[in-house]
Amino acid sequence: PKDYKGKSNETKFIDYLEQKSDSIEWWLKNGTGKEDLGFRYMDTTINDWRVFYPDWIIKYKDNRIGIFDTKGGITAKSQETKDKAECLAEHIATLNKTSDKFKYVGGIVEMRSGVWYCNGAPKYVYENDGDWKLFEQ
């Protein structure tokens, strides 16, 4: 879509990824259809199962696969984001147990003061600054 909530944030992230091309083999903006990567999760705000489609899949040159979802402002603090973040952390742990070829990483990504940070903690607490790592790490 031409305009949607979060477009500005995602455009900034694309610019960032393009600048980091020395460490990234390729990246993909994930969609929201049957052919796209989605994870089933319990949305506790409505107490029902939904599908979460992380925004980004990144293949790094060092054989890591990153699965990330960009958030900004109030959405990063929401209960829905907490549910998605914990679902993603669980799936990444499972992928790492079953893959011999790739190391999986990921989490919620947010720009803070012009710098991208990632929170991939198994229990997502937005206010826990210790869980937010520089995205480059």
C-alpha positions, 0 to 999 in steps of 0.5 A: 500500500502507498500509505499505512501505519508504520510505513515511515519506520519501515522505509527507515529500516530499509535504508539502514539495511541497504547501508549494511550491505557488507554483512547482509547477503539479502533481505526480504520484506515479508508479506501477509499472505498464505505464501509468506512466513507466519507464526500462530500465536495467542493474542491475549488482547482478544484471547484468540489465536492469530497469525503473526507475520514478522516484517523482515527476513534477513540472510547474513553473509555469516550464515545467520537468518534473522527474523525481525518485526519493526515497531515504533512508538506506542506499538512497541509497548503494546500487549500485542507486541509482547505476545508477538515477540514471545511467539517469535523468540519461541520459534527462533529457539525451536529453529535453532534446535532443528537446524544444522545449517543456519543460526537463527536470530531475531526479535522486535526492532525499534529505532531509539534516538536515531539508532536501531535496537533489537529485543529478542528476549524470551520474555518481552518487557519493553521497559527492560533496557538490558534486553535491548541490544544494538541491532548490529550486534 
